[in-house]
Amino acid sequence: MAFSMFLRNSACTSRIFSQQVMWLATQPAFTQRAAAASVPLKSLALTQTNCTPILNAVRSFRTTAPALAEHAHDHSKLWVIEKAVTATMVPLVPLALLMPNKIFDSLLAILICAHSFWGLEAIAVDYVRASIFGPFIPKLAIGLVYLISIATLGGLFYLISHDVGLANAVKQFWAVKAKQA
């Protein structure tokens, strides 16, 4: 990922940089050295020395596979929303603790559940892959993420509506002192 981010950098997308890469890729000495490094010496003597320029390999490099997906999605909007939710939680948590009410508690519960849902979903998608676990286990993992998120949101709303509220529950939890021995 870091390499692809480097290639998207403005220094790498300039016309001068691409001209230099094209010049390097078409130099016969460079392409012959690359071929000699990747092909055994015995087979090098039997084959001809026509080499494909390295630039063709760079052009075929992709960080995503849109051809494999049904529809190409723009995940940058979701990333912005995730960061906005995280940034909104920074002032909301102290504000909800200072002025506990159902509106702040509900908003905090929704943002906490959305934030944790996106994190758990990223873990399930990244680490529970179909190529490793088969087709069923990744779907089960995503289903469990949805179930955990819905149960968490329901539990927090129950705490808000039928008990002391989210902020007051946190305050009560902090006020618990250890028993004297």
C-alpha angles and dihedrals in degrees: 000000000000090000092052090048088051091052090052091053115115091244090058096046096054122113093241093054093049091049090053092048090048091050092049093047094052097047109113095217093054095047092047091051090050091050092047091051094052102038124064114252095242094055091043091064091052097049130065121254100242103131130188111240115255090235090073089060091049091050092052092052111108130173094207134035107226091165090064094051123079093225127013109237129202103230094177090083091054090048090054090049091049091051092046091053090050092048091048091054092058096072095026097063096058091039091053091048093049096045108025113197137138095261095056091040092052093046091048091048092052093047094046091051093046091048094049092043092056091047095049091044091053090051092049093047095044100043106026099062126173091229090062105031103027128246099297105051096058091051089049090050092052090046090053090050090054091046093049092047094048092046091049093050091046092049092049092048090049089051090050098047103034104028139033097301133253099281093044090048089054090048091050091048091053091048093059109110127201116261114260111248 
